Amino acid sequence: MPFIREKHFITTPIKSAQFLVKVLGFSPKLAQKTIDKARFRLPNNIPIHKSQLISGEVWLTRFVDHYYPPSELLTPFFSTKSFAAFDKPSKLLTHPKGTFTHKSLVDSIRLYYGQNAQPIHRLDYETSGIILVAKTKQSEKDLKHLVATHKVQKLYLAKIQGILHNEILVNAPIHTPHKHARGHLSIRSRISDQGKDSSTLLTPIYIDTKHNCTYIHAKPITGRTHQIRLHCAHIGHPICGDMLYGTSDEIADAYLGALKEQFLLESNTKQIKDSSNLVAQTLCLHALSVHFSLQSISYALFTPMPIWWYPTAI
């Protein structure tokens, strides 16, 4: 769900928790969570404490059911009683990040299916393609079990740098960074003997010698963070347009800084605008299809090919 920031002006001093409960109608539990998460702040951005006496201008960051109009949201392309499927475009987060007020796929999911609906897996901000969504708690449990036991087969399209003549199974353990790690580059996964076993099957489909690149199918056997991107870079064929892997630390750091700057811009102006040419780059990675069985029914769901997949469109 998206966040919005609200300015309130309090004329009569009141304790912070009481203001949230008695004036804004929060439940005691939600008021406590809001204060604990530092979503209630003074104008100088200092968090407000639970028993703090407040007056004057205060700022509140909170969830809304759906902030963006339906015309700006996505429509599912497939739906059953228990789950649905969306085709996420590039440059859209699956979940909202922090307390920025940018759009995410969750906005569309909750608009169509309510608060209990959840994406079963996620795609990177830059990656386009299919995402499965559970409509109920039970279907969420069932589908996540299929994903955890590798019974959901995924197929991706990618355009990689250089020429790959033969199919290759990349086996390289991946270490995923700790979620509380700091610094822009801390989000990078890395190849490490201390990582988890990870395998990706890469199959060349078309070789473009003019532009020195190869169009491939990528089938992740395991499901690690940034797996396909990292494995392609690891064998010397980074994905075209990937500003995080297969590039220098300086470029990756500049890209992540520009991306954060863009999120801040969207939060402050409610407008989408690239804050850097780096952010405007297209990652040539697309989640094409999923195959799985649920309640004795087999499903094969596909999304359309992205524009960059066609060499004549380049």
Short mmCIF file of the C-alpha atoms (twelve columns), coordinates in Angstrom:
data_MODEL
# 
_entry.id   MODEL 
# 
loop_
_atom_site.group_PDB 
_atom_site.id 
_atom_site.type_symbol 
_atom_site.label_atom_id 
_atom_site.label_alt_id 
_atom_site.label_comp_id 
_atom_site.label_asym_id 
_atom_site.label_seq_id 
_atom_site.Cartn_x 
_atom_site.Cartn_y 
_atom_site.Cartn_z 
_atom_site.pdbx_PDB_model_num 
ATOM 1   C CA . MET A 1   0.000   0.000   0.000   1 
ATOM 2   C CA . PRO A 2   1.196   3.559   -0.646  1 
ATOM 3   C CA . PHE A 3   2.040   6.096   2.009   1 
ATOM 4   C CA . ILE A 4   0.955   9.715   2.061   1 
ATOM 5   C CA . ARG A 5   2.367   12.553  4.165   1 
ATOM 6   C CA . GLU A 6   -0.077  14.847  5.929   1 
ATOM 7   C CA . LYS A 7   0.525   18.104  7.739   1 
ATOM 8   C CA . HIS A 8   -1.601  18.792  10.827  1 
ATOM 9   C CA . PHE A 9   -1.736  21.897  12.987  1 
ATOM 10  C CA . ILE A 10  -2.615  21.361  16.649  1 
ATOM 11  C CA . THR A 11  -3.948  24.409  18.514  1 
ATOM 12  C CA . THR A 12  -4.386  22.804  21.945  1 
ATOM 13  C CA . PRO A 13  -1.486  20.768  23.365  1 
ATOM 14  C CA . ILE A 14  -2.242  17.030  23.474  1 
ATOM 15  C CA . LYS A 15  -0.254  13.827  23.919  1 
ATOM 16  C CA . SER A 16  0.778   12.286  20.617  1 
ATOM 17  C CA . ALA A 17  -0.989  8.940   21.081  1 
ATOM 18  C CA . GLN A 18  -4.175  10.688  22.200  1 
ATOM 19  C CA . PHE A 19  -4.111  12.902  19.112  1 
ATOM 20  C CA . LEU A 20  -3.878  9.884   16.827  1 
ATOM 21  C CA . VAL A 21  -6.631  7.982   18.632  1 
ATOM 22  C CA . LYS A 22  -9.086  10.702  19.668  1 
ATOM 23  C CA . VAL A 23  -8.638  13.205  16.846  1 
ATOM 24  C CA . LEU A 24  -7.703  11.077  13.836  1 
ATOM 25  C CA . GLY A 25  -9.573  7.922   14.859  1 
ATOM 26  C CA . PHE A 26  -6.623  5.524   14.932  1 
ATOM 27  C CA . SER A 27  -6.953  2.331   16.907  1 
ATOM 28  C CA . PRO A 28  -4.580  2.201   19.923  1 
ATOM 29  C CA . LYS A 29  -2.622  -0.542  18.153  1 
ATOM 30  C CA . LEU A 30  -2.244  1.473   14.939  1 
ATOM 31  C CA . ALA A 31  -1.299  4.601   16.902  1 
ATOM 32  C CA . GLN A 32  1.426   2.663   18.721  1 
ATOM 33  C CA . LYS A 33  2.734   1.196   15.449  1 
ATOM 34  C CA . THR A 34  2.741   4.612   13.777  1 
ATOM 35  C CA . ILE A 35  4.805   6.106   16.596  1 
ATOM 36  C CA . ASP A 36  7.119   3.087   16.855  1 
ATOM 37  C CA . LYS A 37  7.816   3.256   13.104  1 
ATOM 38  C CA . ALA A 38  8.687   6.975   13.418  1 
ATOM 39  C CA . ARG A 39  5.882   7.933   11.037  1 
ATOM 40  C CA . PHE A 40  4.791   10.821  13.263  1 
ATOM 41  C CA . ARG A 41  7.329   13.659  13.259  1 
ATOM 42  C CA . LEU A 42  7.968   17.304  14.056  1 
ATOM 43  C CA . PRO A 43  8.722   19.802  11.227  1 
ATOM 44  C CA . ASN A 44  12.468  19.322  11.800  1 
ATOM 45  C CA . ASN A 45  11.957  15.594  11.042  1 
ATOM 46  C CA . ILE A 46  12.505  14.496  14.661  1 
ATOM 47  C CA . PRO A 47  10.290  11.502  15.585  1 
ATOM 48  C CA . ILE A 48  7.524   12.111  18.100  1 
ATOM 49  C CA . HIS A 49  7.339   9.810   21.137  1 
ATOM 50  C CA . LYS A 50  4.235   8.137   22.543  1 
ATOM 51  C CA . SER A 51  3.704   10.317  25.626  1 
ATOM 52  C CA . GLN A 52  5.110   13.488  24.096  1 
ATOM 53  C CA . LEU A 53  2.992   16.619  24.429  1 
ATOM 54  C CA . ILE A 54  2.589   18.147  20.975  1 
ATOM 55  C CA . SER A 55  1.213   21.366  19.509  1 
ATOM 56  C CA . GLY A 56  1.653   23.417  16.368  1 
ATOM 57  C CA . GLU A 57  2.732   21.811  13.099  1 
ATOM 58  C CA . VAL A 58  3.268   18.023  12.951  1 
ATOM 59  C CA . TRP A 59  3.736   15.618  10.030  1 
ATOM 60  C CA . LEU A 60  2.113   12.195  9.731   1 
ATOM 61  C CA . THR A 61  3.050   9.460   7.255   1 
ATOM 62  C CA . ARG A 62  0.386   6.798   6.875   1 
ATOM 63  C CA . PHE A 63  -1.120  4.172   4.603   1 
ATOM 64  C CA . VAL A 64  -4.049  4.850   2.310   1 
ATOM 65  C CA . ASP A 65  -6.291  2.230   0.713   1 
ATOM 66  C CA . HIS A 66  -5.396  3.336   -2.802  1 
ATOM 67  C CA . TYR A 67  -3.960  6.762   -3.393  1 
ATOM 68  C CA . TYR A 68  -3.711  6.643   -7.172  1 
ATOM 69  C CA . PRO A 69  -6.766  6.758   -9.489  1 
ATOM 70  C CA . PRO A 70  -7.772  3.499   -11.235 1 
ATOM 71  C CA . SER A 71  -6.631  4.897   -14.599 1 
ATOM 72  C CA . GLU A 72  -3.027  4.842   -13.335 1 
ATOM 73  C CA . LEU A 73  -3.190  1.290   -11.990 1 
ATOM 74  C CA . LEU A 74  -2.693  -2.112  -13.611 1 
ATOM 75  C CA . THR A 75  -5.339  -4.636  -14.602 1 
ATOM 76  C CA . PRO A 76  -4.793  -8.378  -13.991 1 
ATOM 77  C CA . PHE A 77  -4.567  -10.356 -17.226 1 
ATOM 78  C CA . PHE A 78  -5.670  -13.651 -15.646 1 
ATOM 79  C CA . SER A 79  -7.833  -14.441 -12.632 1 
ATOM 80  C CA . THR A 80  -9.361  -17.403 -10.789 1 
ATOM 81  C CA . LYS A 81  -11.173 -17.633 -7.447  1 
ATOM 82  C CA . SER A 82  -7.906  -18.143 -5.589  1 
ATOM 83  C CA . PHE A 83  -5.248  -16.221 -7.515  1 
ATOM 84  C CA . ALA A 84  -4.577  -13.718 -10.277 1 
ATOM 85  C CA . ALA A 85  -1.655  -12.712 -12.500 1 
ATOM 86  C CA . PHE A 86  -0.339  -9.243  -13.362 1 
ATOM 87  C CA . ASP A 87  2.139   -8.129  -16.023 1 
ATOM 88  C CA . LYS A 88  4.379   -5.716  -14.102 1 
ATOM 89  C CA . PRO A 89  6.130   -3.107  -16.233 1 
ATOM 90  C CA . SER A 90  9.728   -2.100  -15.720 1 
ATOM 91  C CA . LYS A 91  10.339  0.815   -13.340 1 
ATOM 92  C CA . LEU A 92  7.596   -0.235  -10.925 1 
ATOM 93  C CA . LEU A 93  8.196   -1.669  -7.452  1 
ATOM 94  C CA . THR A 94  6.357   -4.806  -6.410  1 
ATOM 95  C CA . HIS A 95  6.013   -3.521  -2.824  1 
ATOM 96  C CA . PRO A 96  6.286   0.061   -1.568  1 
ATOM 97  C CA . LYS A 97  9.783   0.896   -0.381  1 
ATOM 98  C CA . GLY A 98  10.164  2.570   2.998   1 
ATOM 99  C CA . THR A 99  7.734   5.438   3.464   1 
ATOM 100 C CA . PHE A 100 8.091   6.924   -0.006  1 
ATOM 101 C CA . THR A 101 4.775   7.750   -1.664  1 
ATOM 102 C CA . HIS A 102 5.543   6.260   -5.081  1 
ATOM 103 C CA . LYS A 103 3.303   3.720   -6.765  1 
ATOM 104 C CA . SER A 104 3.820   -0.024  -6.472  1 
ATOM 105 C CA . LEU A 105 2.081   -3.101  -7.833  1 
ATOM 106 C CA . VAL A 106 0.463   -3.560  -4.417  1 
ATOM 107 C CA . ASP A 107 -1.719  -0.505  -5.139  1 
ATOM 108 C CA . SER A 108 -3.341  -2.341  -8.060  1 
ATOM 109 C CA . ILE A 109 -3.542  -5.633  -6.178  1 
ATOM 110 C CA . ARG A 110 -5.370  -4.156  -3.185  1 
ATOM 111 C CA . LEU A 111 -7.698  -2.098  -5.375  1 
ATOM 112 C CA . TYR A 112 -8.922  -5.230  -7.140  1 
ATOM 113 C CA . TYR A 113 -8.773  -7.847  -4.399  1 
ATOM 114 C CA . GLY A 114 -8.662  -6.157  -0.994  1 
ATOM 115 C CA . GLN A 115 -6.350  -6.177  1.993   1 
ATOM 116 C CA . ASN A 116 -5.762  -9.949  2.138   1 
ATOM 117 C CA . ALA A 117 -4.396  -10.162 -1.412  1 
ATOM 118 C CA . GLN A 118 -0.626  -10.600 -1.594  1 
ATOM 119 C CA . PRO A 119 1.989   -11.018 -4.338  1 
ATOM 120 C CA . ILE A 120 3.489   -14.507 -4.074  1 
ATOM 121 C CA . HIS A 121 6.900   -13.459 -5.324  1 
ATOM 122 C CA . ARG A 122 8.459   -10.214 -6.458  1 
ATOM 123 C CA . LEU A 123 10.375  -8.792  -9.377  1 
ATOM 124 C CA . ASP A 124 13.088  -6.163  -9.168  1 
ATOM 125 C CA . TYR A 125 12.079  -2.567  -9.817  1 
ATOM 126 C CA . GLU A 126 13.804  -2.717  -13.220 1 
ATOM 127 C CA . THR A 127 12.458  -6.155  -14.247 1 
ATOM 128 C CA . SER A 128 9.184   -6.538  -16.113 1 
ATOM 129 C CA . GLY A 129 6.871   -9.526  -16.384 1 
ATOM 130 C CA . ILE A 130 4.520   -11.889 -14.644 1 
ATOM 131 C CA . ILE A 131 3.715   -11.820 -10.935 1 
ATOM 132 C CA . LEU A 132 1.289   -14.193 -9.231  1 
ATOM 133 C CA . VAL A 133 -1.088  -12.793 -6.623  1 
ATOM 134 C CA . ALA A 134 -2.960  -14.771 -3.970  1 
ATOM 135 C CA . LYS A 135 -6.473  -13.532 -3.224  1 
ATOM 136 C CA . THR A 136 -6.903  -15.306 0.117   1 
ATOM 137 C CA . LYS A 137 -4.741  -16.346 3.054   1 
ATOM 138 C CA . GLN A 138 -5.166  -20.011 2.127   1 
ATOM 139 C CA . SER A 139 -4.191  -19.516 -1.518  1 
ATOM 140 C CA . GLU A 140 -1.223  -17.442 -0.349  1 
ATOM 141 C CA . LYS A 141 -0.086  -20.351 1.812   1 
ATOM 142 C CA . ASP A 142 -0.618  -22.882 -1.008  1 
ATOM 143 C CA . LEU A 143 1.167   -20.852 -3.672  1 
ATOM 144 C CA . LYS A 144 4.093   -19.900 -1.457  1 
ATOM 145 C CA . HIS A 145 4.536   -23.591 -0.656  1 
ATOM 146 C CA . LEU A 146 4.725   -24.342 -4.395  1 
ATOM 147 C CA . VAL A 147 7.348   -21.623 -4.836  1 
ATOM 148 C CA . ALA A 148 9.363   -22.806 -1.813  1 
ATOM 149 C CA . THR A 149 9.377   -26.398 -3.088  1 
ATOM 150 C CA . HIS A 150 10.408  -25.334 -6.611  1 
ATOM 151 C CA . LYS A 151 7.112   -26.429 -8.162  1 
ATOM 152 C CA . VAL A 152 6.546   -23.116 -9.936  1 
ATOM 153 C CA . GLN A 153 8.638   -23.130 -13.109 1 
ATOM 154 C CA . LYS A 154 9.623   -19.670 -14.313 1 
ATOM 155 C CA . LEU A 155 11.046  -18.659 -17.667 1 
ATOM 156 C CA . TYR A 156 12.686  -15.301 -18.369 1 
ATOM 157 C CA . LEU A 157 13.808  -13.486 -21.479 1 
ATOM 158 C CA . ALA A 158 17.075  -11.567 -21.365 1 
ATOM 159 C CA . LYS A 159 19.436  -9.755  -23.684 1 
ATOM 160 C CA . ILE A 160 23.028  -10.149 -22.571 1 
ATOM 161 C CA . GLN A 161 26.261  -8.477  -23.590 1 
ATOM 162 C CA . GLY A 162 28.603  -10.500 -25.789 1 
ATOM 163 C CA . ILE A 163 28.120  -13.709 -27.743 1 
ATOM 164 C CA . LEU A 164 26.883  -16.876 -26.044 1 
ATOM 165 C CA . HIS A 165 27.017  -19.759 -28.505 1 
ATOM 166 C CA . ASN A 166 25.968  -22.687 -26.334 1 
ATOM 167 C CA . GLU A 167 23.506  -23.424 -23.554 1 
ATOM 168 C CA . ILE A 168 25.122  -23.212 -20.120 1 
ATOM 169 C CA . LEU A 169 24.045  -24.224 -16.631 1 
ATOM 170 C CA . VAL A 170 25.527  -21.702 -14.217 1 
ATOM 171 C CA . ASN A 171 26.145  -23.189 -10.770 1 
ATOM 172 C CA . ALA A 172 27.482  -20.522 -8.433  1 
ATOM 173 C CA . PRO A 173 26.493  -20.032 -4.763  1 
ATOM 174 C CA . ILE A 174 24.880  -16.687 -3.992  1 
ATOM 175 C CA . HIS A 175 25.157  -14.770 -0.748  1 
ATOM 176 C CA . THR A 176 22.223  -12.422 -0.167  1 
ATOM 177 C CA . PRO A 177 22.971  -9.266  1.834   1 
ATOM 178 C CA . HIS A 178 21.513  -8.792  5.294   1 
ATOM 179 C CA . LYS A 179 18.343  -6.721  5.144   1 
ATOM 180 C CA . HIS A 180 19.783  -4.215  7.633   1 
ATOM 181 C CA . ALA A 181 23.053  -3.721  5.736   1 
ATOM 182 C CA . ARG A 182 23.896  -0.081  5.076   1 
ATOM 183 C CA . GLY A 183 25.126  1.780   2.018   1 
ATOM 184 C CA . HIS A 184 23.894  1.805   -1.572  1 
ATOM 185 C CA . LEU A 185 25.958  -1.178  -2.724  1 
ATOM 186 C CA . SER A 186 24.886  -3.262  0.266   1 
ATOM 187 C CA . ILE A 187 21.837  -4.428  -1.717  1 
ATOM 188 C CA . ARG A 188 24.062  -6.338  -4.135  1 
ATOM 189 C CA . SER A 189 24.034  -10.110 -3.887  1 
ATOM 190 C CA . ARG A 190 27.402  -11.745 -4.567  1 
ATOM 191 C CA . ILE A 191 28.980  -15.017 -5.546  1 
ATOM 192 C CA . SER A 192 30.461  -16.564 -2.402  1 
ATOM 193 C CA . ASP A 193 31.340  -19.983 -1.027  1 
ATOM 194 C CA . GLN A 194 29.369  -18.927 2.051   1 
ATOM 195 C CA . GLY A 195 26.264  -18.419 -0.097  1 
ATOM 196 C CA . LYS A 196 23.411  -20.777 -0.943  1 
ATOM 197 C CA . ASP A 197 23.548  -23.189 -3.875  1 
ATOM 198 C CA . SER A 198 22.172  -21.425 -6.950  1 
ATOM 199 C CA . SER A 199 21.616  -22.611 -10.526 1 
ATOM 200 C CA . THR A 200 20.421  -20.888 -13.687 1 
ATOM 201 C CA . LEU A 201 20.035  -22.431 -17.150 1 
ATOM 202 C CA . LEU A 202 20.873  -19.978 -19.942 1 
ATOM 203 C CA . THR A 203 19.859  -20.885 -23.505 1 
ATOM 204 C CA . PRO A 204 20.853  -18.704 -26.499 1 
ATOM 205 C CA . ILE A 205 17.961  -17.935 -28.862 1 
ATOM 206 C CA . TYR A 206 19.372  -15.335 -31.240 1 
ATOM 207 C CA . ILE A 207 22.871  -13.899 -31.668 1 
ATOM 208 C CA . ASP A 208 23.115  -10.260 -32.751 1 
ATOM 209 C CA . THR A 209 26.690  -9.916  -33.994 1 
ATOM 210 C CA . LYS A 210 26.106  -6.328  -35.158 1 
ATOM 211 C CA . HIS A 211 25.427  -5.153  -31.602 1 
ATOM 212 C CA . ASN A 212 27.574  -7.841  -29.902 1 
ATOM 213 C CA . CYS A 213 24.729  -9.238  -27.795 1 
ATOM 214 C CA . THR A 214 22.731  -12.449 -27.399 1 
ATOM 215 C CA . TYR A 215 19.031  -12.962 -26.773 1 
ATOM 216 C CA . ILE A 216 18.467  -15.819 -24.337 1 
ATOM 217 C CA . HIS A 217 15.993  -17.799 -22.300 1 
ATOM 218 C CA . ALA A 218 16.919  -17.865 -18.611 1 
ATOM 219 C CA . LYS A 219 15.457  -20.537 -16.376 1 
ATOM 220 C CA . PRO A 220 16.223  -20.136 -12.649 1 
ATOM 221 C CA . ILE A 221 16.453  -23.550 -11.001 1 
ATOM 222 C CA . THR A 222 16.691  -21.871 -7.589  1 
ATOM 223 C CA . GLY A 223 15.268  -18.522 -6.526  1 
ATOM 224 C CA . ARG A 224 17.925  -16.257 -5.015  1 
ATOM 225 C CA . THR A 225 17.833  -12.475 -4.952  1 
ATOM 226 C CA . HIS A 226 19.078  -11.026 -8.282  1 
ATOM 227 C CA . GLN A 227 20.023  -14.554 -9.352  1 
ATOM 228 C CA . ILE A 228 19.759  -14.218 -13.129 1 
ATOM 229 C CA . ARG A 229 21.411  -10.801 -13.162 1 
ATOM 230 C CA . LEU A 230 24.289  -11.964 -10.986 1 
ATOM 231 C CA . HIS A 231 24.826  -15.279 -12.793 1 
ATOM 232 C CA . CYS A 232 24.923  -13.580 -16.202 1 
ATOM 233 C CA . ALA A 233 27.476  -11.059 -14.940 1 
ATOM 234 C CA . HIS A 234 29.456  -13.874 -13.282 1 
ATOM 235 C CA . ILE A 235 30.080  -15.632 -16.620 1 
ATOM 236 C CA . GLY A 236 31.092  -12.387 -18.312 1 
ATOM 237 C CA . HIS A 237 27.762  -11.672 -20.036 1 
ATOM 238 C CA . PRO A 238 25.937  -9.049  -17.931 1 
ATOM 239 C CA . ILE A 239 22.380  -8.232  -18.924 1 
ATOM 240 C CA . CYS A 240 22.098  -5.194  -21.180 1 
ATOM 241 C CA . GLY A 241 21.012  -2.132  -19.237 1 
ATOM 242 C CA . ASP A 242 21.957  -3.606  -15.858 1 
ATOM 243 C CA . MET A 243 23.362  -0.776  -13.774 1 
ATOM 244 C CA . LEU A 244 23.905  -2.913  -10.678 1 
ATOM 245 C CA . TYR A 245 25.803  -5.986  -11.886 1 
ATOM 246 C CA . GLY A 246 28.509  -6.224  -14.510 1 
ATOM 247 C CA . THR A 247 29.469  -2.587  -14.038 1 
ATOM 248 C CA . SER A 248 31.892  -0.705  -11.814 1 
ATOM 249 C CA . ASP A 249 31.164  0.049   -8.174  1 
ATOM 250 C CA . GLU A 250 31.216  3.756   -9.018  1 
ATOM 251 C CA . ILE A 251 28.526  3.445   -11.684 1 
ATOM 252 C CA . ALA A 252 26.390  1.130   -9.548  1 
ATOM 253 C CA . ASP A 253 26.631  3.485   -6.581  1 
ATOM 254 C CA . ALA A 254 25.727  6.482   -8.755  1 
ATOM 255 C CA . TYR A 255 22.758  4.579   -10.174 1 
ATOM 256 C CA . LEU A 256 21.398  3.604   -6.750  1 
ATOM 257 C CA . GLY A 257 21.852  7.161   -5.515  1 
ATOM 258 C CA . ALA A 258 19.949  8.511   -8.527  1 
ATOM 259 C CA . LEU A 259 17.207  5.938   -7.981  1 
ATOM 260 C CA . LYS A 260 16.753  7.017   -4.366  1 
ATOM 261 C CA . GLU A 261 16.695  10.621  -5.535  1 
ATOM 262 C CA . GLN A 262 13.909  9.759   -7.983  1 
ATOM 263 C CA . PHE A 263 11.829  8.086   -5.261  1 
ATOM 264 C CA . LEU A 264 12.206  11.189  -3.123  1 
ATOM 265 C CA . LEU A 265 11.174  13.347  -6.055  1 
ATOM 266 C CA . GLU A 266 8.060   11.273  -6.639  1 
ATOM 267 C CA . SER A 267 7.239   11.479  -2.934  1 
ATOM 268 C CA . ASN A 268 7.550   15.255  -2.881  1 
ATOM 269 C CA . THR A 269 5.909   16.140  -6.196  1 
ATOM 270 C CA . LYS A 270 3.700   13.124  -6.993  1 
ATOM 271 C CA . GLN A 271 5.281   13.199  -10.454 1 
ATOM 272 C CA . ILE A 272 7.431   10.581  -12.154 1 
ATOM 273 C CA . LYS A 273 10.656  12.077  -13.460 1 
ATOM 274 C CA . ASP A 274 14.068  10.535  -14.091 1 
ATOM 275 C CA . SER A 275 16.596  12.219  -11.837 1 
ATOM 276 C CA . SER A 276 19.454  10.764  -13.859 1 
ATOM 277 C CA . ASN A 277 20.077  9.226   -17.272 1 
ATOM 278 C CA . LEU A 278 21.264  6.186   -15.354 1 
ATOM 279 C CA . VAL A 279 17.738  5.585   -14.031 1 
ATOM 280 C CA . ALA A 280 16.328  5.857   -17.557 1 
ATOM 281 C CA . GLN A 281 18.273  2.770   -18.682 1 
ATOM 282 C CA . THR A 282 16.138  -0.279  -19.530 1 
ATOM 283 C CA . LEU A 283 17.112  -3.573  -17.932 1 
ATOM 284 C CA . CYS A 284 16.603  -6.207  -20.626 1 
ATOM 285 C CA . LEU A 285 15.125  -8.844  -18.330 1 
ATOM 286 C CA . HIS A 286 11.501  -9.990  -18.533 1 
ATOM 287 C CA . ALA A 287 9.607   -12.702 -16.626 1 
ATOM 288 C CA . LEU A 288 7.882   -14.363 -19.571 1 
ATOM 289 C CA . SER A 289 5.936   -17.268 -18.068 1 
ATOM 290 C CA . VAL A 290 5.105   -19.508 -15.128 1 
ATOM 291 C CA . HIS A 291 3.998   -23.160 -15.081 1 
ATOM 292 C CA . PHE A 292 2.502   -24.860 -12.021 1 
ATOM 293 C CA . SER A 293 -0.352  -27.024 -10.763 1 
ATOM 294 C CA . LEU A 294 -2.839  -25.946 -8.096  1 
ATOM 295 C CA . GLN A 295 -5.791  -27.966 -6.847  1 
ATOM 296 C CA . SER A 296 -5.270  -30.558 -9.602  1 
ATOM 297 C CA . ILE A 297 -5.344  -27.923 -12.362 1 
ATOM 298 C CA . SER A 298 -2.245  -27.183 -14.446 1 
ATOM 299 C CA . TYR A 299 -1.570  -23.586 -15.443 1 
ATOM 300 C CA . ALA A 300 0.739   -22.142 -18.107 1 
ATOM 301 C CA . LEU A 301 0.609   -18.333 -18.026 1 
ATOM 302 C CA . PHE A 302 2.477   -16.065 -20.450 1 
ATOM 303 C CA . THR A 303 3.041   -12.325 -20.797 1 
ATOM 304 C CA . PRO A 304 3.678   -10.486 -24.100 1 
ATOM 305 C CA . MET A 305 7.222   -10.062 -25.338 1 
ATOM 306 C CA . PRO A 306 8.869   -6.759  -24.322 1 
ATOM 307 C CA . ILE A 307 9.742   -4.304  -27.082 1 
ATOM 308 C CA . TRP A 308 13.506  -4.756  -26.601 1 
ATOM 309 C CA . TRP A 309 13.198  -8.484  -27.467 1 
ATOM 310 C CA . TYR A 310 12.782  -7.646  -31.165 1 
ATOM 311 C CA . PRO A 311 16.167  -6.749  -32.743 1 
ATOM 312 C CA . THR A 312 14.451  -4.697  -35.462 1 
ATOM 313 C CA . ALA A 313 13.024  -2.419  -32.762 1 
ATOM 314 C CA . ILE A 314 16.462  -1.456  -31.481 1 
# 
